[in-house]
Amino acid sequence: MTAANETLVRDFCAAFARRDANELLGFFTDDAVYHNMPMRPVQGKAAIRGVLDMFLSPAQSVEFAIVNLASSGAVVLTERLDTFSI
């Protein structure tokens, strides 16, 4: 399970480079909670799309570089350098 969850998180991070909100929303369930620090958590795909659009719409390019990744069971933590060219 841990390897599959790590792959899922890596795939999610890689998807940001394509800047496709619909693709990114495919990683979430309908009742998902998304907490993009330091913003407040949002729940549901409509609210998550709103947060994603805040970052994706003005961006000409996006890159998530994973520096370190740690996991235990269903929990995956990343240390990343997120670069948004606006």
N, C-alpha and C positions, 0 to 999 in steps of 0.2 A: 504494500500500500504506500509506503514512504516514497519509493522510486516513482510511482505513478503520480503522486502529489507533487513531487519535485518537477517532473516533466510538465505537468499542468501549469505550474507557476512560471516555469521558463517559457512555455508557449504563450502565456498571457503577457509576459513582459515583452517578448518578441513581437507580439501582435500590435503593440503600441506604435511601432515603426511604420505600420501600414495606415495608421490614423483612420481606421474604419470603426466607427462607434457600434455599428451592427455586429461586426465580428467580435468586438470586445464584450458586448452584451451577451453573446453566446456563452461566455464563461460563467454567467450568473444564473441562478434560479430566479423565478418570479418574485420570491419573497426575500431575496438576498439583502444583506446589509453591507454597504461599502463605506469604509472609513479611510479617507485619504487625509492623512495628517497634514496640517493641523486643523483641517476643517471638521465640522460636526459630521457624525455618521448619517448616511441617508439609507432609506429602505425602499426596495422595489426598483424594477428596471427603468421606469420613467424618471425617478429621482436620480438614479445612477447615470442615466444618459445625460441629464442636466450637468452633473459634475464632469463627466467625460468631455462633453461639448465645450465646457469652460476652458479646458486645456487643449483639446484637439482643434477646435475651430480656428484659433489664431496661429496655430503652429504650422510652419512650413516643413519642419521635420522633427521627429522624435526619436530618441535613442535611450533605451534602458540598458545600462551596462551593469551586470551583476558582478559585484566584487566578492561577496561571500554568500553562501546559501547554507542554511542548516535546517534539518527537519527531524521530527520525531512523530511517527504516526501520521495523523491528519494535519499536523501543524507544520507550516513551512515559513521560515523567516528569511528575508533577503536584506542584504546591505547592498544598495545600488547607487549608481550615479545616473540620475535622470537628466537628460539634456533635451530641452525644448527650444528650437530655433523659431523665434517669433518674428 
